[in-house]
Each structure stands twice: as structure tokens, then as C-alpha cells.
Amino acid sequence: MLALMFAIFGFGQGLVLTPLPSAAVATVKPHCTGAGSDLCDTTAQIGIAAIGATYFESANSSQHAVFVVFAVFASLIMTSVAVLSWMRRALPET
């Protein structure tokens, strides 16, 4: 059963995470492509590390580990949306 869940999870990640960076960087202006790509990769790595650390810490000390992880994940998404919205307004039009 666990192998089936891992296979479904891996297939879903492959379908979503492979085209995601391309879609995220597609709207970046050509002169900012490097910074946009780095921001996308760094945000993904920090998010994965934060969610993993939160899960393992809360799994050892609380019964509500999944709720804590989802709360951290939602706050990371909201923070990312706010920063990216600010960046789109702050960058000069060229």
C-alpha cells in the first residue's frame, strides 16, 4: 500500500513540478530571467526545508503535525504571493 501511495505521489510531483519553473519564469522580462529563475529555485528549496523541519519537529512534540505543516505551507504561499506582487510593481517597465 505504501509503495502505491509513493508511486502516485511521485507521478503527481513529476506532472506538476517539472513544468512549474518554466511557467513561473515565463512572465519574467528577458533581462531579469536569471534572477527570476534563481528566485523560483530558492523559494522552492526554502519551502521544502521549512515544511520538512516543521513536520519533524511537530511530529515529535504534537499530535497535530499535519495541521501545523499546512499552516506553515499556507503562510509561505501567502508570503510568496505578497513578495512577488510587490516585485511586479517595484520593477521598472522596460
N, C-alpha and C positions, 0 to 999 in steps of 0.2 A: 504494500500500500504506500509506504514511504517513497519507494522508487517511482511509482506512478505520479505521486504529487511532485517530486523533484523534476520529472520529465515534463509535466505540464507547466510547471513554474519556469523551467529553463526555456521551453518553447515560447512561452509568452514574453519572457525577457528578450529573447532573440528577435521576436517580431517588433517589440516596442523600442528597445534600447539601441538597436542598430541604426534605424533611420532618424532617431530623435536628435542627435547632434547636428545632422545635416539640416533638419527642419528648423532648429533653433538658430543656426548661423546663416540661414538663407536670407533673412531680412537685414543682416548687418551690412553696412556700407562697405565697399571694397577696401577702403583704406583702413578700416577697423577690423578686418577679418581675423587677423592674428589674435587681437585682444578678445574678440568675441568667442573664438574657439577656446582660448585659454580659460575664459570666464566660465564657459559651459563645462569644461572638464573639471576645473577646480571645484565648482559648485556641486557637481555630482559626487566627487570624491569626499568632500567635506560632509555632504548629506549622508552618504553611506556610512562614514565613520561615526557621525553623531548618532544616527539611528542605531547602529550596532552597539555602541558604547552605552547608550541609554537602555537598550533592551537587556543587555547582560547585567548592568547594574541593577535595574529594577526587577529582573528575574530572580536575583539572589535575595532581594530585600522586600519584595511585594508580590501580592497575588494579582495585581493589575498591570502587569508588564505590557500587555498588548495595548491597553488604553494609553499608557504613558508614551509608548512608541508612536502611536497615531497622533497624539497631541504634539509631540516634538516634530513629527513629519509635517503636520498641518502648519505649525508655526514657521518651519523652514520654508514651506511653499509660500506662505504669505509674505515673509521677509524677502524672498527672491523676487516675487511679483512687485513688491514696493520698490526694491532697488532697481530692477530693470525698467520699471515705469519712469523712475526718476532719471535714469541714464538716457532714456529715449528723449526726454525733454531737455536734458542738460547738454547733450551733444549738439554742436552747431550743424546746421544744414549746409552741405556742400554739394 
